[in-house]
Amino acid sequence: MSKSLPRLSIVIASVSGFPAIGECLASIYRQPVADAIEVVVANRCKNGVGNKILKEYPNVDLIEAPHETTIPALRALAIGATTADVIAVLEDHCIVNNEWAEQMLNAHSGAYHVIGGSVENAACDRLIDWAAFFCEYSQAMKPIRSGEVESLPGNNVSYKRRTIKQFEDLIQTGVWDTVLHEKMRQANIPLYSIPSITVYHKMSNKLSWFLVQKFHFARSFAGKRFDSAMLSQRLVYGIGAISLPLILMKRIVLQTWKKGVHRRELLLSLPYLLLLFLSWSVGESAGYLFGPGSSYSRVA
């Protein structure tokens, strides 16, 4: 008897190693619909991480990639190996609850092709971890809007296969999800948000590590976005990036305060937030002026 095709393919770029990827996979295989799930992991980690993944989770379809492979390129590799009609993207340091996969599948029984949910913080013991979370995911933290939206979190999103096929060439170029989603909206494909579909973001590290990461992400994003722009345009944006810390700080604080949750953590983490945005500003300016450099492959 031939094995039936999975209903949901889950794509994960493995860049953090254990215990992060282990916790992520454990949460996936606890799903009541686990038998209908295909998990494709593209791994760039060294030190036997790939072998350990296969030993602990033999059902994973593992793709080994060079250490310098970027996260978007890892995702592209994994997407290319999927077989289900619905393809979901997770990060290796995210944990899902037991209803997550079923909720995604139920959501795709409707007409929408691109569906995402909310992101909550699961690293709650240190202020620097809160600051890093606010910096990246305050807009995706509950409460969030339900229905058609302008953006979705790249670590909690799913697509119908025919939509992925439509943007296959773009995905293969290694763009971040923000660019992909922007192109989808330009093609009149709406992004749909269901707040109850939640992932828990668990990332904890030193301040220095987060500062380096913010620099590399900002440089890779800005450098890729303006890789074909004229020098004069890059100069304008590069100089303009100096004002980003205050702009971003105001946006994140107002956005989070308006939600009415985690206000204490927000206020206490403000000094860390300012440092992260300063690093972001320098990275974005470097990206506009000098291109992405090696930053793409250094984002974790």
RASULDA-V221444 format. One record per helix or strand of 3 or more residues. SS is the DSSP state (H for helix, E for strand). FROM is the first residue (numbers start at 1). TO is the last residue. If there is no record, write none. Layout:
((SS & FROM & TO) (SS & FROM & TO))
//
This chain:
((E & 8 & 14) (H & 20 & 29) (H & 34 & 36) (E & 37 & 43) (H & 49 & 56) (E & 61 & 64) (H & 71 & 80) (E & 86 & 91) (E & 94 & 96) (H & 100 & 107) (E & 114 & 121) (H & 127 & 140) (E & 147 & 149) (E & 156 & 160) (H & 161 & 166) (H & 168 & 172) (H & 177 & 186) (E & 191 & 201) (H & 207 & 225) (H & 231 & 259) (H & 263 & 268) (H & 270 & 290) (H & 295 & 298))
//
